[in-house]
Amino acid sequence: MKTVSIRDSDLSGKRVFMRVDFNVPLAPGGQEITSDKRIRASLPSIQYALDHGAALILASHLGRPKGKPNPEMSLKPVAARLAELLERPVAMAPDCVGPRVEAMLPKPGEVLLLENLRFHAEEEKNDPAFSKQLAKLCDVYVNDAFGSAHRAHASTVGMIAYVKQAAAGLLMDKEIEYLTKATKNPARPCVAILGGAKVSDKIEVIQNLMKVVDRLMVGGAMAYTFLRARGEFTGKSLVEEDKIDLARELMQSAGDKLMLPVDHVVAAELKPGVETKVVDKIPDGMMALDIGPKTTEAYAKAIAGAKTIIWNGPMGVFETPPFDRGTVALAKAVADSGAVSVVGGGDSEKAIKSAGVADKISHISTGGGASLEFLGGIELPGVKALER
Ligand code: AMP
C-alpha cells in the first residue's frame, strides 16, 4: 500500500501538525546544539508547508527525559536555531498539549514549536487520551520523522486515528521511496555491503537482504564471527561466540551470494600508530581491524558492476586510522559506480563524508534504527500508519 504524501494534501489555511526529528545532540547543560543536521533535514517539508499556506505546529522528542519535564532536554535551543535557518520567528510553546498550547496556536505563515513530547510519559506509551489531545491541535497531520518511524508512539502512530488527514513529509517520502525500491524492486545486479560490530544487531537485515540481493558483502567485526563459523582461526578479533552457530546457518542459506574477507589488516592492539600487517590468515595474538587490499578489490569489483547498492556499517575500525582504508575505499567505489546507492547508519555516513563523496550517493538515510528495521523487512509502525 502507498503512503499519502504531503504533496497530495491541501494545506492552505490549515493547521498542520508536523512530527519532525529534532532529536539534536546538545552540549552538557542543554543550551547549545552541537549539530543542526536534523533541523536542516526537516527544512524542505517545513518550507513546503509554509509556502502552501499552512499554520505550522512542529513537534519532536529530544533525548530520554523519561516522561518528566527536564530543562536540559528542552527544545528551546532548537526554536532559536530554526528561526535563524528559516529567517522567520518560531514561537516556543511551554508544553506540547493543554490550554497553554491551545492559546498559542499559529495562524497561516506562523510557526509554533511544541515542547519535548517525551516530557509526557503518555507519548511513548501511545496513550489514546494524549493522542487525542495532540490531534485536537490540528487539521492535517504530517510525519517527517523517519528516524522515529520504528516506534509506535502517540505522535508517530496514535494521533493519526483522530485526525482527518495524514501524510508523509518530503523527507519521509524520500526515505520510503529509496528503501522500498532498493529492497522490493531493485535494478539488478543489486548488492549489499554490511559491516559494523555485531552479527546480532543485523540478523534480520542479513536474512531479509539475502532474499533480495545478488551479492552480500560482509566486513567489519561481524565478518570474524562468520569466519569462525567456517572454522578459520580469528586470533584476538572480535567474535560473538554465542552467534557462531547462527552465522553458520546464515552462511548456508546465503550460499555463494555471501562474500567474506579473504585478507585482513591486523595489529596486536587497537591504537593509533600501532604496527600493522596485511595477512590472509590471522596470526595468534593479532586482531583483524580492517579488510585487506584483496578483499577491498573484490568488493569494489562487485560494487562497480552493480545497479543498486545497499550499504550499512563500516568495514573496519574506521574511527582509528589507518583502519579506515577499506571503508573509505568502498565509499569511493560506491560513489563511482553510477548505481542507485542507499546508505544507512551513522558510521557509513561518516565514512562517506570523510571520503568526500556524499554528493554522489543517491540516498543517505537519516534514521539509523528505522532504516535497519526497514532493511530487515520489518514493517515500520510510523510508515504503516500513513498508508491509506
Ligand atoms: P555498528 O554500530 O554495528 O555499525 O558498528 C560500528 C562499529 O564497529 C564501529 O565503531 C567500528 O569501530 C566497529 N568495528 C568495525 N570493524 C571492526 C573490527 N574489525 N574490530 C572491531 N570493531 C570493529
Residues whose N, C-alpha, C, O or C-beta is under 5 A from the ligand:
A	BS01	AMP	G195 G196 A197 K198 G220 A221 L238 A288 L289 D290 G313 P314 M315 G316 V317 F318 D347
